[in-house]
Amino acid sequence: MVNVEPRRLHPGTIVLRIVTKAPQQIAGLIALAAATSRAGIWPMLGILTVLLIGAGAFTWVKWRSFTYLIDGGELVIADGVLHRKRRSIPFDRIQDVSIDQKLLARLFGLARVRIETGGGEADEATLDSVSLAEAARLREVLRGGGTVAVPSVLPAEPARDTVFAMSPGRVLTMGVFGFSLVWVGLLFAGLNQVGDVIGWNWIDVRDWAGVARQEAIALATPLFAAMAAVVALAVGAISGVVRTVLIEYGFRLEREGGRLRRVRGLTTRTEVVVSLRRIQLALIERGMVSGRLGWSGLRFQTLGGSDDVGGRQSVAPFARDEEVTQVLAAAGYAPFDPLPLRPVAFGHVLRTGLVRGGLPLIGVIVAMFFLPLAGLALLLVPIPIALALLARRHHRYAIVGDTLQVMRGVLSKQIWIVPLARIQAVSVRRSPLQRLLGLATVHVDTAGAKGLGRPNIVDVAIEDAEQLTATLLR
């Protein structure tokens, strides 16, 4: 059992917090300076000095009031200046401990320790910030269930084998495929706001053309449209590259004993350790464009330590098929094998076609009574049927060895590999249309699953669904 005196965060936390919050205080200080400028320079400086000293003193008091203690098989955290709070987290509730470093914290040599219990999407506790040595000690003690004694000298780290890594060139390539229109919208919204502020608009430009107004409009309209499209594509590509570099730079996945250690990030350096015994399933994702060029992403659903709202850790975000197989093998998972997979029932085509094309077809028929030309829309009816055929072709499933493997998706694909021993619950659900067509959906649940994107098998013949459910539960 570990028994130590209560500890405080690193003293550098005080300076780090002051520097971090400085931008938020600048606007208020400027407004205060403007309000007190009439009273003279000395009263203004006096007020600013008092406020700065007060902010520093308050930060110091908050730092001093925060303590943590490892004792009696639990982590005890006490916090609060006026209202004291005390939280006790038993070791057996802790699912994982992760370490990350933001840019300023790296300059100060500090790190943030996040403790997760798997009881919710938020961290159970956060120690922000401690020294790197203390962060490593805490992780070893908390992960070891308190069996690791407090060492005066940190022990040598266990041997690590690099399972997967991404070079800077690989990260840049991944960023190109991470095209995002979010920044495009922000850019044009910003240009619109700037135009409103300075009073610029297209009418002014048109008037500047003088007698050549019509010629300018005829030339500028297609030219500006082409330029806007080029700018939008460039901004979208650049934003994807920048975002990817900030998150994935220096990506390295290593195996050390019974766990995987992932390090990544440029400005914020994160270090996450995933215990192999807490991995519930593997998810392979293939994008619409990158997937056809042979690139895939691999994530593990875990019981804790995930920075993804779906409870999944990215362990190979941009990899070739053989690299995905290598990471799966490091975690003790069999490779994905598409050959044994069987498609869902043909009724999937009928149900999907009716759902996606039935209502539009009724709308077209009704519209034809008022507008005969609306009948031309009937030419689009085969589209949802063709999509349904493609969806059935790519929606496949099978029990391969001791795993359930499920594949879904037409343009972008998702492939689940679920060990049978990790399946927590299986249920068969049927909508009214499925009952009419003799179909059912098999819902597969594992521990730690959050949100959407589960390995459900949609539109299986009812007799096959019942047999599959019995096999999975057995």
C-alpha positions as CSV (number, residue, x, y, z in Angstrom):
1,M,0.0,0.0,0.0
2,V,1.2,3.5,-0.9
3,N,1.2,6.0,1.9
4,V,2.5,9.6,1.3
5,E,1.8,13.0,2.6
6,P,-0.6,15.3,0.8
7,R,1.0,16.9,-2.2
8,R,0.3,20.1,-4.2
9,L,0.6,20.8,-7.9
10,H,3.9,22.1,-9.2
11,P,4.6,25.7,-8.2
12,G,5.0,26.5,-11.8
13,T,1.3,26.0,-12.2
14,I,0.8,29.5,-10.7
15,V,2.8,31.2,-13.4
16,L,1.2,29.0,-16.1
17,R,-2.3,29.9,-15.0
18,I,-1.5,33.6,-14.9
19,V,0.0,33.5,-18.4
20,T,-2.9,31.4,-19.7
21,K,-5.5,33.7,-18.4
22,A,-3.7,36.9,-19.4
23,P,-5.4,37.3,-22.8
24,Q,-8.8,37.1,-21.2
25,Q,-7.9,40.0,-18.8
26,I,-6.3,42.3,-21.4
27,A,-9.7,43.6,-22.7
28,G,-10.9,44.4,-19.1
29,L,-7.6,46.1,-18.2
30,I,-7.8,48.3,-21.4
31,A,-11.4,49.3,-20.6
32,L,-10.4,50.1,-17.0
33,A,-7.4,52.1,-18.1
34,A,-9.6,54.1,-20.4
35,A,-12.2,54.7,-17.6
36,T,-9.5,55.9,-15.1
37,S,-7.3,57.9,-17.6
38,R,-9.0,61.2,-16.6
39,A,-7.9,60.7,-13.0
40,G,-4.2,60.8,-13.9
41,I,-1.5,58.3,-14.7
42,W,-0.7,57.4,-11.0
43,P,-4.2,56.5,-9.8
44,M,-4.6,54.4,-13.0
45,L,-1.3,52.6,-12.4
46,G,-2.2,52.1,-8.7
47,I,-5.5,50.4,-9.6
48,L,-3.9,48.2,-12.2
49,T,-1.1,47.2,-9.8
50,V,-3.7,46.3,-7.1
51,L,-5.7,44.2,-9.6
52,L,-2.6,42.3,-10.8
53,I,-1.5,41.6,-7.2
54,G,-5.0,40.5,-6.3
55,A,-5.2,38.2,-9.3
56,G,-1.8,36.7,-8.5
57,A,-2.7,36.3,-4.8
58,F,-6.0,34.6,-5.7
59,T,-4.2,32.2,-8.1
60,W,-1.7,31.3,-5.3
61,V,-4.5,30.7,-2.8
62,K,-6.3,28.4,-5.3
63,W,-3.0,26.5,-6.0
64,R,-2.3,26.1,-2.2
65,S,-5.8,24.9,-1.5
66,F,-5.5,22.0,-4.0
67,T,-4.0,18.8,-2.6
68,Y,-3.9,15.2,-3.6
69,L,-3.1,12.1,-1.6
70,I,-2.6,8.4,-2.5
71,D,-3.5,6.3,0.6
72,G,-5.6,3.4,1.6
73,G,-6.2,2.1,-2.0
74,E,-7.6,5.4,-3.3
75,L,-6.7,8.8,-4.7
76,V,-8.0,11.6,-2.5
77,I,-8.3,15.1,-3.9
78,A,-9.2,18.1,-1.8
79,D,-10.0,21.5,-3.3
80,G,-11.8,24.8,-2.6
81,V,-11.0,28.1,-0.9
82,L,-14.2,28.9,1.0
83,H,-16.1,25.7,0.3
84,R,-13.8,22.7,0.6
85,K,-14.5,19.6,-1.5
86,R,-13.0,16.2,-1.0
87,R,-13.2,13.4,-3.6
88,S,-12.0,9.8,-3.1
89,I,-11.4,7.6,-6.2
90,P,-10.8,3.9,-5.4
91,F,-8.1,2.3,-7.4
92,D,-10.4,-0.4,-8.7
93,R,-12.6,2.3,-10.3
94,I,-9.8,3.8,-12.3
95,Q,-9.9,2.7,-15.9
96,D,-6.9,4.6,-17.2
97,V,-4.5,7.4,-16.6
98,S,-3.3,9.6,-19.5
99,I,-0.8,12.5,-19.7
100,D,-0.8,15.5,-22.0
101,Q,1.2,18.6,-22.4
102,K,0.0,21.8,-24.0
103,L,2.5,24.2,-25.6
104,L,3.0,26.4,-22.6
105,A,3.2,23.5,-20.2
106,R,5.9,22.0,-22.4
107,L,7.9,25.2,-22.0
108,F,7.6,24.9,-18.2
109,G,8.3,21.2,-18.2
110,L,4.9,20.4,-16.8
111,A,2.1,17.9,-17.7
112,R,-1.5,17.3,-17.0
113,V,-2.7,14.0,-15.6
114,R,-6.2,12.8,-16.4
115,I,-7.9,10.1,-14.5
116,E,-10.8,8.3,-16.1
117,T,-13.1,5.8,-14.4
118,G,-15.3,4.9,-17.4
119,G,-18.4,6.2,-15.6
120,G,-19.0,9.0,-18.0
121,E,-17.7,11.0,-20.9
122,A,-15.8,13.5,-18.7
123,D,-12.6,12.9,-16.7
124,E,-13.2,11.8,-13.1
125,A,-10.2,14.0,-12.0
126,T,-7.5,16.1,-13.5
127,L,-4.2,17.1,-12.0
128,D,-3.1,20.2,-13.9
129,S,-0.1,20.6,-13.7
130,V,2.7,18.4,-12.2
131,S,6.2,17.7,-13.2
132,L,6.9,15.0,-15.8
133,A,8.5,12.8,-13.2
134,E,5.5,13.1,-10.9
135,A,3.1,12.4,-13.8
136,A,5.0,9.2,-14.6
137,R,5.0,8.2,-10.9
138,L,1.3,8.8,-10.6
139,R,0.5,6.8,-13.7
140,E,2.5,3.9,-12.4
141,V,1.0,3.9,-8.9
142,L,-2.6,4.4,-10.0
143,R,-2.4,1.9,-12.8
144,G,-0.7,-0.6,-10.5
145,G,-3.6,-0.4,-8.0
146,G,-1.3,1.0,-5.4
147,T,1.1,-1.9,-5.4
148,V,3.9,0.3,-6.7
149,A,6.0,1.8,-3.9
150,V,7.0,5.5,-4.1
151,P,10.5,5.4,-5.5
152,S,13.2,7.9,-4.8
153,V,14.5,7.2,-8.2
154,L,12.1,6.3,-11.1
155,P,12.6,2.8,-12.3
156,A,13.7,2.1,-15.8
157,E,10.8,2.0,-18.2
158,P,9.9,-1.4,-19.7
159,A,11.1,-2.3,-23.2
160,R,9.0,-0.7,-25.9
161,D,8.4,-2.0,-29.4
162,T,7.2,0.5,-32.1
163,V,4.1,-1.0,-33.6
164,F,3.2,2.0,-35.9
165,A,4.5,5.4,-36.6
166,M,3.7,8.2,-39.0
167,S,6.5,10.3,-40.7
168,P,5.9,14.1,-41.3
169,G,5.2,13.2,-45.0
170,R,2.5,10.7,-43.9
171,V,0.9,13.3,-41.7
172,L,0.9,15.9,-44.5
173,T,-0.7,13.3,-46.8
174,M,-3.3,12.5,-44.3
175,G,-4.1,16.3,-43.9
176,V,-4.7,16.6,-47.6
177,F,-7.5,14.1,-47.3
178,G,-8.8,15.9,-44.2
179,F,-10.5,18.6,-46.4
180,S,-12.8,20.8,-44.3
181,L,-15.4,23.3,-45.4
182,V,-15.7,24.8,-41.9
183,W,-12.9,27.3,-42.3
184,V,-14.1,28.1,-45.8
185,G,-17.4,29.3,-44.3
186,L,-15.6,31.2,-41.6
187,L,-13.4,32.9,-44.2
188,F,-16.2,34.1,-46.4
189,A,-18.2,35.2,-43.4
190,G,-15.2,37.2,-42.2
191,L,-14.8,38.8,-45.6
192,N,-18.5,39.7,-45.6
193,Q,-18.2,41.3,-42.2
194,V,-15.1,43.3,-43.3
195,G,-17.0,44.4,-46.3
196,D,-19.8,45.7,-44.2
197,V,-17.4,47.6,-41.9
198,I,-15.4,49.4,-44.7
199,G,-18.5,49.9,-46.9
200,W,-17.3,47.8,-49.8
201,N,-19.8,46.1,-52.0
202,W,-20.1,44.8,-55.6
203,I,-22.1,47.8,-56.7
204,D,-19.2,50.1,-56.0
205,V,-16.9,47.8,-58.1
206,R,-19.4,47.8,-60.9
207,D,-19.6,51.6,-60.8
208,W,-15.8,51.9,-60.9
209,A,-15.9,50.2,-64.3
210,G,-17.7,53.3,-65.8
211,V,-18.7,52.9,-69.4
212,A,-17.4,49.4,-69.4
213,R,-19.9,48.3,-66.7
214,Q,-21.6,45.6,-68.7
215,E,-18.4,44.3,-70.0
216,A,-16.9,44.2,-66.5
217,I,-19.9,42.3,-65.2
218,A,-19.8,39.8,-68.0
219,L,-16.1,39.1,-67.4
220,A,-16.0,39.3,-63.7
221,T,-19.0,37.0,-62.9
222,P,-17.5,33.7,-64.2
223,L,-14.0,34.9,-63.3
224,F,-14.9,35.6,-59.7
225,A,-16.8,32.4,-59.4
226,A,-13.8,30.4,-60.6
227,M,-11.5,32.4,-58.2
228,A,-13.9,31.8,-55.3
229,A,-13.9,28.0,-56.0
230,V,-10.1,27.9,-56.1
231,V,-9.9,29.9,-52.9
232,A,-12.4,27.6,-51.2
233,L,-10.6,24.5,-52.2
234,A,-7.2,26.0,-51.1
235,V,-8.6,27.1,-47.7
236,G,-10.3,23.7,-47.2
237,A,-7.1,21.8,-48.0
238,I,-4.9,24.1,-45.9
239,S,-7.2,23.9,-42.9
240,G,-7.2,20.1,-43.1
241,V,-3.4,19.9,-43.3
242,V,-3.0,22.4,-40.4
243,R,-5.5,20.6,-38.2
244,T,-4.0,17.2,-38.9
245,V,-0.4,18.4,-38.2
246,L,-1.4,19.9,-34.9
247,I,-3.1,16.7,-33.7
248,E,-1.1,13.9,-35.4
249,Y,2.4,15.2,-35.7
250,G,5.0,12.8,-34.3
251,F,2.4,10.0,-34.0
252,R,3.9,6.9,-32.5
253,L,2.3,3.7,-31.2
254,E,4.4,1.4,-29.0
255,R,3.7,-1.8,-27.2
256,E,5.1,-2.2,-23.7
257,G,4.1,-5.4,-22.0
258,G,0.3,-5.7,-21.8
259,R,-0.5,-2.2,-23.1
260,L,-0.2,0.2,-26.0
261,R,1.3,3.6,-25.6
262,R,0.4,6.4,-28.0
263,V,2.2,9.7,-28.3
264,R,1.2,12.5,-30.7
265,G,0.6,16.2,-31.1
266,L,2.6,19.3,-32.1
267,T,1.4,22.1,-29.8
268,T,-0.4,19.8,-27.4
269,R,1.6,16.7,-26.8
270,T,-0.5,13.8,-25.5
271,E,0.5,10.5,-24.2
272,V,-2.2,7.8,-23.7
273,V,-1.7,4.3,-22.6
274,V,-4.3,1.7,-23.5
275,S,-4.4,-1.6,-21.6
276,L,-4.9,-4.5,-23.9
277,R,-7.4,-6.2,-21.6
278,R,-9.6,-3.1,-21.7
279,I,-10.0,-3.1,-25.5
280,Q,-13.5,-4.1,-26.4
281,L,-13.5,-4.1,-30.2
282,A,-11.5,-2.8,-33.3
283,L,-13.0,-0.5,-35.9
284,I,-11.4,-0.1,-39.3
285,E,-12.5,3.0,-41.3
286,R,-12.0,3.7,-45.0
287,G,-12.8,7.1,-46.4
288,M,-14.6,7.8,-49.6
289,V,-11.4,8.9,-51.5
290,S,-8.5,7.8,-49.3
291,G,-10.0,4.3,-48.8
292,R,-9.9,3.7,-52.6
293,L,-6.3,4.7,-52.6
294,G,-5.5,2.0,-50.0
295,W,-5.5,4.1,-46.8
296,S,-7.4,3.1,-43.7
297,G,-7.8,4.2,-40.1
298,L,-7.9,1.9,-37.0
299,R,-9.5,2.7,-33.7
300,F,-10.0,0.6,-30.5
301,Q,-13.0,1.0,-28.3
302,T,-11.8,1.0,-24.7
303,L,-13.2,1.1,-21.2
304,G,-11.4,4.3,-20.4
305,G,-8.7,6.8,-21.4
306,S,-10.4,7.8,-24.7
307,D,-10.4,11.3,-26.0
308,D,-13.1,10.5,-28.4
309,V,-16.8,11.0,-27.5
310,G,-17.6,7.6,-28.9
311,G,-15.1,6.0,-26.5
312,R,-12.6,5.0,-29.2
313,Q,-8.9,5.5,-29.3
314,S,-7.2,6.2,-32.6
315,V,-4.2,3.8,-32.9
316,A,-3.4,4.0,-36.6
317,P,-5.2,7.0,-38.2
318,F,-3.7,6.7,-41.7
319,A,-2.3,3.3,-42.5
320,R,-2.0,0.6,-45.2
321,D,-3.8,-2.7,-44.8
322,E,-0.6,-4.5,-43.8
323,E,0.0,-1.9,-41.1
324,V,-3.5,-2.2,-39.8
325,T,-3.0,-6.0,-39.6
326,Q,0.2,-5.4,-37.7
327,V,-1.5,-3.2,-35.1
328,L,-4.3,-5.7,-34.7
329,A,-1.8,-8.5,-34.1
330,A,-0.1,-6.4,-31.4
331,A,-3.4,-6.2,-29.6
332,G,-4.1,-9.9,-30.0
333,Y,-6.8,-9.5,-32.7
334,A,-7.2,-11.5,-35.8
335,P,-6.9,-9.7,-39.2
336,F,-10.0,-8.7,-41.1
337,D,-11.0,-11.4,-43.5
338,P,-13.7,-10.5,-46.0
339,L,-14.0,-13.9,-47.7
340,P,-16.3,-15.7,-45.1
341,L,-18.6,-12.7,-44.8
342,R,-22.2,-13.1,-46.0
343,P,-24.6,-10.4,-47.2
344,V,-27.7,-9.5,-45.3
345,A,-31.1,-10.6,-46.6
346,F,-32.3,-9.4,-50.0
347,G,-35.2,-7.8,-48.2
348,H,-32.8,-5.1,-47.3
349,V,-33.0,-3.9,-50.9
350,L,-36.8,-3.8,-50.7
351,R,-37.0,-2.0,-47.3
352,T,-34.3,0.5,-48.1
353,G,-35.8,1.2,-51.5
354,L,-39.2,1.8,-50.0
355,V,-37.9,4.0,-47.2
356,R,-35.7,6.1,-49.5
357,G,-37.7,6.1,-52.7
358,G,-41.3,5.4,-51.6
359,L,-42.2,8.9,-50.2
360,P,-40.5,10.8,-53.1
361,L,-42.3,8.6,-55.6
362,I,-45.7,9.4,-54.0
363,G,-44.8,13.1,-54.0
364,V,-44.0,13.0,-57.8
365,I,-47.2,11.2,-58.6
366,V,-49.2,13.8,-56.7
367,A,-47.3,16.6,-58.4
368,M,-48.1,15.2,-61.8
369,F,-51.8,16.0,-61.4
370,F,-50.9,19.7,-61.2
371,L,-47.7,19.8,-63.3
372,P,-47.3,17.2,-66.0
373,L,-43.6,17.9,-66.4
374,A,-43.1,16.7,-62.9
375,G,-43.3,13.2,-64.4
376,L,-39.7,13.6,-65.5
377,A,-38.7,13.1,-61.9
378,L,-39.7,9.4,-62.4
379,L,-36.4,9.0,-64.2
380,L,-34.8,9.3,-60.7
381,V,-36.7,6.4,-59.2
382,P,-34.0,3.8,-60.0
383,I,-31.4,5.8,-58.0
384,P,-32.5,4.8,-54.5
385,I,-33.0,1.2,-55.7
386,A,-29.4,1.1,-57.1
387,L,-28.2,2.6,-53.8
388,A,-30.0,-0.1,-51.9
389,L,-28.4,-2.8,-54.0
390,L,-25.0,-1.4,-53.3
391,A,-25.8,-1.1,-49.6
392,R,-26.7,-4.8,-49.4
393,R,-23.6,-5.8,-51.4
394,H,-21.3,-4.0,-48.8
395,H,-23.3,-4.9,-45.7
396,R,-21.9,-8.2,-44.7
397,Y,-21.2,-10.2,-41.5
398,A,-19.9,-13.5,-40.2
399,I,-18.4,-15.2,-37.1
400,V,-14.8,-15.7,-38.0
401,G,-12.9,-17.7,-35.4
402,D,-13.7,-16.2,-32.0
403,T,-14.7,-12.8,-33.4
404,L,-17.8,-11.3,-35.0
405,Q,-16.9,-9.3,-38.1
406,V,-19.3,-6.8,-39.6
407,M,-18.9,-4.5,-42.6
408,R,-21.1,-1.6,-43.7
409,G,-20.9,1.4,-46.0
410,V,-20.9,2.2,-49.7
411,L,-18.8,5.3,-50.3
412,S,-17.0,5.2,-47.0
413,K,-16.7,1.8,-45.1
414,Q,-16.7,0.7,-41.5
415,I,-15.5,-2.7,-40.4
416,W,-15.9,-4.0,-36.9
417,I,-14.0,-6.9,-35.3
418,V,-15.6,-7.8,-32.0
419,P,-14.3,-10.7,-29.9
420,L,-17.2,-12.9,-28.8
421,A,-16.0,-12.7,-25.2
422,R,-16.4,-8.9,-25.2
423,I,-20.1,-8.9,-26.3
424,Q,-22.2,-7.7,-23.3
425,A,-25.7,-7.9,-24.8
426,V,-27.5,-9.0,-28.0
427,S,-31.0,-8.0,-28.9
428,V,-33.3,-8.5,-31.9
429,R,-35.4,-5.6,-33.0
430,R,-38.0,-5.3,-35.7
431,S,-39.8,-2.3,-37.2
432,P,-43.3,-2.7,-38.7
433,L,-41.9,-2.8,-42.2
434,Q,-39.3,-5.3,-41.1
435,R,-42.0,-7.5,-39.7
436,L,-43.9,-7.3,-42.9
437,L,-40.8,-8.4,-44.9
438,G,-39.7,-11.0,-42.4
439,L,-36.5,-9.1,-41.4
440,A,-34.9,-8.1,-38.1
441,T,-31.9,-6.1,-36.9
442,V,-29.4,-7.7,-34.5
443,H,-28.1,-5.1,-32.0
444,V,-24.7,-5.9,-30.6
445,D,-23.5,-4.0,-27.4
446,T,-20.1,-4.0,-25.8
447,A,-18.9,-2.3,-22.7
448,G,-17.8,1.3,-23.0
449,A,-19.8,1.9,-26.2
450,K,-21.1,5.5,-26.6
451,G,-23.1,7.2,-29.2
452,L,-23.7,5.8,-32.7
453,G,-21.6,3.5,-34.9
454,R,-22.1,0.1,-33.4
455,P,-21.6,-3.3,-35.0
456,N,-25.4,-3.8,-35.6
457,I,-26.5,-6.2,-38.4
458,V,-29.4,-4.6,-40.2
459,D,-32.1,-6.6,-42.2
460,V,-31.3,-10.2,-41.4
461,A,-33.9,-12.9,-42.1
462,I,-35.7,-13.5,-38.8
463,E,-34.6,-17.1,-38.6
464,D,-31.0,-16.1,-39.2
465,A,-31.2,-13.4,-36.7
466,E,-32.5,-15.8,-34.0
467,Q,-29.7,-18.3,-34.8
468,L,-27.0,-15.6,-34.8
469,T,-28.3,-14.2,-31.5
470,A,-28.2,-17.7,-29.9
471,T,-24.7,-18.3,-31.1
472,L,-23.4,-14.9,-29.9
473,L,-25.0,-15.4,-26.5
474,R,-23.7,-18.9,-26.1
